[in-house]
């Protein structure tokens, strides 16, 4: 048996515009794991464990410059020039998540060799994603009449709720996140 811990990190940012709304998005895949390797057969292991910190998330800041038209669920609005639309979106998962891996090889060789290789596969259960999506600022009809705050506009709040549900449904496929690892070790 082996006991091991590790961390994973990856980040990517991008800016996109969708339906007149500018999004500055950041993908963060950060986690810390603890596992026990059990070898029921030589060179084959099963590794139950935990992501003791699951920082996998997608976050975005949204903005619509004042006086610009944007749309939600097919309905057009004007971002109020004196109080432009801003917002935030975030998708994340359980912070503590169980995982299971299976594979071949041992990074701590017991046969006196200096090199060892490891291949493993499995998954982590992150659960149903948490989705936040909120807008602030003012909106008007496209002709500049009937101005409201986005938080008080029932049509915008209904559209945001529908978008949240769509994102949650689409992201639920990642509740069980697949893992494939390849490792090489050199022992002095």
N, C-alpha and C positions, 0 to 999 in steps of 0.2 A: 504494500500500500504506500501511496505517496499523499502528502497534503501539500497543496499549492495555492498560491494567490496570484492575481494578475490584474492589470488594468488595460483598458482599451480607450483610445481617443482618436477622434476624427472630427473635423469641422469643415463646413463649406458655406459660403454666403453668396447670395445672388440678388439681383433686383429685377423685378418683372412688373409689367403693367397689365392688369386684367380689367376689362370693362371700365376703363378710365380711372381705376384705382391703382396707385403705385404701392408696391410691396417691397420692402427691404427685408429679405428672409435670411435666416441663419439656421443651418442644420448642424446639430451637435450630437455626436454619438460618443458619449463618455460613460464608462462604467468601471466598477471595481468588482472582482469576482473572487470567490473562495470555493475550492473544489477538493474532493477526496478521490484519488485514483485507486480503484480496486481492480486487481488483475486476476480474474477467474481462470484464465489460461495464459500461458507465457506470451508476452508481447500484446495481448488484447486487454483493453481496460474499459471499464464503465466508470463514469465520473459524475456522481450527483454533486450538486453544489448550489450556490446562491449568487445572484448579483446583489452584493450587499449595498451597492449604490448604483442605481440605474438613472443616469442623466441623459438618456436618449430623448431628444426633443427637437421639434421644429417650431421656431418662433419667428414672427414677422411684425414689423411696424407698417401700418397702412396710412396713406395720406392722399388727399385730393386737393390740389391747389384751389384757392378761392376763385369762384367764377367758372370753374370747369364742370362739365357734365360727366356724370358717372351713372352706372346702372347696377341694380341688384335684382336678381330674379326677373329680368326682362323689363323692369320699370326704371325709367330715367329720372334722375334728380340733378339739381344744381348745388354744388358745394358753395355755401354762403360765403361771399367775399370777406365779410367782417369776422367770421368765425368758421374757418375751413374745417372740413371733415378730417379727423385723424382716427386712428384705431390701432388695435393690437390683436394678434392672433397667436395662439400657442397650442401645441399638441404635445402631450407627454404621457408617460405610462407610470405604473406602480414603481416606487423607488426601491423596493425590496422584491426580488423576483426569483423563483426557483428555476434551476436549469439542470439539464442532463446531457452528457456527452458520452460518446463511445468512440473507440478508435484503436489504433495500433501504434506501438512504439513506446519508449520511455525516455524522457529527457534526463533521467538520472540512471545511466547505464550501470548494470551490475556485473558486466562481463569483462571489465578492464579495457574496453575500447575507448578511444578518445572522442569519436563522433557518434551521435545518435540522431535519429529522425523520428518524427511523430506526425501522425495524421489523425484527426478526429473530427467528428460531425455530431450534430445534435440540435438542441434548441433551448430557448429561454422563454418562459411564459410571462409576458409583460402585462397581460390582462387587457381589458377594454380601455381604449385611449381616453384621456381627459382632453376635452376640446374647449378652448375659450376663444371667443370672437366678439369684440365689442367695438362700437363706433362712438365717437364724441364729436362735438362741433355742431354746426347748423346746416340744414338742408332746405332747399326750396323746390318748387315745381320748376321744370326746365325754363319756363318763361320768367322766373324770378319772383313769383307770387307764392303765397301760402307757406311762409318760412316757419320752420320748427327746429328744435334741437333733435339730433338723431336719436337720443335716448328716449325722447317722448313721442317719436313718430311710430305709430303702431305698424305701418306698412314696412318700415325699415327693420323694426324689431322682429317681425314675422319672417322677413327674408333672411335675417341673420340666424334665426332659429332653424330655418330650413337648411341653410348652408352648414351650420354646426352638425345637424343630423346626417347630412350627406358625407361630411368629412369623417365623422365618427364611424359611419357604416363602411366607408372605403378604407379607413385606417384599421378597422377591426381585423383585417386580414393579417396584420402584423402583430397581433396579440401573442401569437406563437412565432417568435423570431428565429429563423434558421441560423445556425452557426457552422462554419467550416474553418478548421485551423490546420496549418502546416507549421511544424517546428523543427529547427535544427539546433543542436547543442554541441559544444566542444568542451570537453572536460580536460583540465590540465593535470 
